[in-house]
Amino acid sequence: MKTILITGASSGIGRATAEAFLETGWCVGLVARRANKLTELAEMHGNAIALPGDVTDAAEMEQVFTDFVSQAGRLDVLFNNAGVFGPSALPDEVSVAQFDEVVAVNIRGMFIAARLAFARMRAQTPQGGRIINNGSISAYVPRERSICYTTSKHAVTGMTRALSLDGRAYDIACGQIDIGNAESELVAGIKADYPGLPTMDVADAARSVLHMAELPPEANVQFMTVMATKMPYIGRG
């Protein structure tokens, strides 16, 4: 049975992705702060492992990865998904503390999970695995009033490239999925600022992650963009 660890698995893209992998027969480690949401999902699937933890807490995440590998046997894929949008405001209206909160989850938390996955994939037999980072189309084209989120997602792209380069010698592939307006708690939180915002079903994003994960070791989706068709992303919009 293939194994995957998913951060931010309690809701939105993370939960939809977890459900897609569970239905396909993967062993899925569910990571998020809301333990009750993870337990609820795990109770419905015998191939799910609830692993409550905060991605910004290095010690907690070390225990999460240790517990998962001890139960699942190995780590084939990490879906590095946990993230927050932060304040929707002009740059001078964003406090340093608010900026730091977004960086803590979207960059520091993603790095913590990536380094833990990399270490286990490099040490296991057979060696290797796959890391899929959840980026955003904001890594290329920002939304108004999103300086915290946009900055963090540009950093994720750099992290993806560095992991891809450093992972080659150890059969560790790294790719990034850039999702635009999948229906989730995060998107719901910004809809008030963008009336008529085009969205897509979160299940479509989940299927895209599944496609990336199911590729053979010699193939990798380096970057994938999946988004609501009518988003004003290409051209003048």
C-alpha positions, 0 to 999 in steps of 0.5 A: 500500500502506497503511503502519503502524509498530508498537512492541513488535512482537516478542511479544504484542499487538504481534506478533499485530497485526503479523501481522494487518496483514501478512496484510491486505497492509499494509507493516508496520514492526516496532519492538522491542529484540529484533532477532532476533524482528523479523528472524524475522518479517520473513523470513516476509513481504516487506511487513515491515521490521525496525527494532530500537530502544528506544522510550525512546531518542529518538535511536534512535527518530528513526532508526527513523522516518526509516528506515521512511519512507524505505523505505515512502514515508509513515506512515499509522498508528502503533500505539503499543503497547510497554509493561511491567507492572512490579512486582506489589506494594503501593505501599510495596513498589515502589521509585522505580527500579521506578516510573521504569522503567515510566514510561520505557517506558509514558509517555516511550516512547509520547510519543517515538513519538507526537511522531515520528509526528505530525511526519511525518504533519503534514509528508507529502503528503497530510497526515495519518494515525492514531495508535492508543495501546495503553491498558488497562482499567487506565486506568479500573479498576485491578488490585490491586498495579499502581500503576506500570502503572495510573498510566502507563495513566491518563497514556496516556489523557490523551496520547490526548486531547491528540493527538486535539485537536492533530491535528484541524487536520492530519487526524491522528486519534488513538484508544486501544484498552483491552485486558483480558487478551489472552494475551501475555507480559505477562498470562502474567507476572501469572497466578501472582498471579491463579489462574483469570484469564479471558483471550482470544486475542490475535488478537481484540485484533489484529483490533480494532486493524486495524478502527480502522486501516482506518477512512476518515480522516473516522471515528475510534474514540476509545476501544475496550474489548476484553476477556475476557468473564468478567473481573470488570470491570463491577459488583462482579464 
